[in-house]
Amino acid sequence: MRYVLVDTDCGVDDALALGYVAHTADIVLACVVSTWGNCTATEAASNAKYILDMAGAIDIPVVAGSPPKASWQRGDAHGSDGLGDTEQPRPSWTGPQGAAERIVQFARDHAGEAEVLCIGPLTNLAAALTLEPQLPELLARVVVMAGHGQNRDDWLNEVGDTNTRHNPRATQTVADSALPVVWVGIDVTRAVLLEDGDFGEGTLGGSLRRIHHAYGVQRGGTYGYNAQVLWKVPAHDGVTAACLVDPLRAGLSTVTGRMTVLDEGQGPVLRRVGTGPHEVAEWIAPDSVRAMLRSAT
């Protein structure tokens, strides 16, 4: 069995990624920790618990991270609650806190085989590195949704990636580390666009369809399609989850790389700046990834 911890700011695409990992047979989803980004860390924890419960994964522990920094501003892409304001209100979080400490404990408990999926700002992982300098030796693999790899265009320059922009310092800490990181950037994840038919008819599928539909209608212009005709949603975090679960089936192709946070006029951007100790995604197989994600619902 494989042991995985998911670190998330549980928004729209995070929800699908969580459902997918929770439904993967050969993976033990040992814990979910939350961070701020799409919403606050406590809201993200409540959202993650809500999705896990609908996925039938009611026993997976969820641990909340720290409050946002003072300069954080909530965006409107994921609604006021992180899930597009489509679902019933979740109760205020009263569960455990201490996400960075939980990452360290998970790494120690499963030393040498622990895997981490980071689909939010890297606040928790950077803090865990400070708490446990041996973290790179304890973790087998870290797959991160952040940055730009090989592919560049005007759209990417303008949009950037919010996981980096929310906490560029934490991102750089991870980029400078010896962690066994695979960076899956927005230039790769945007290749998978989900539509209405990509979600099942069960309880979880219905919720994920509502969440993604609201996002797709609101953000259609950003991604270059008319949402009133056919809504589509880029499966950013879901693609990253597929790259962790089965990189071969996902068609993951990587190059070695060194990642650095740059400011290119539109705000902090994480880019590959040459060869280095990490792996950087350069492509995936969109149709295969879509088929993988459908199995979540």
Protein Blocks (a to p, Z undefined) as FASTA:
>chain_A
ZZddddddddfklmmmmmmmmmpmkbccfbccdddfjbcfklmmmmmmmmmmmnopambc
cdddddddfklccdfknojnonoomaccddddfbdehjklmmmmmmmmmgoiaccddfbd
fklmmmmmmmmmmlmmmpmbdcddedjdkbccfklmmnopfklmmmmmlmmmmmmmmbdc
ddddfklmmmpccdfklpcfbfklmmmmmmmmmmmmmmmmmnopafklogcddfkklmmm
mmmmmmmlnopacdddddddddehjapcdddebdcfbdcdfbdcfklmmmmmmmmZZ
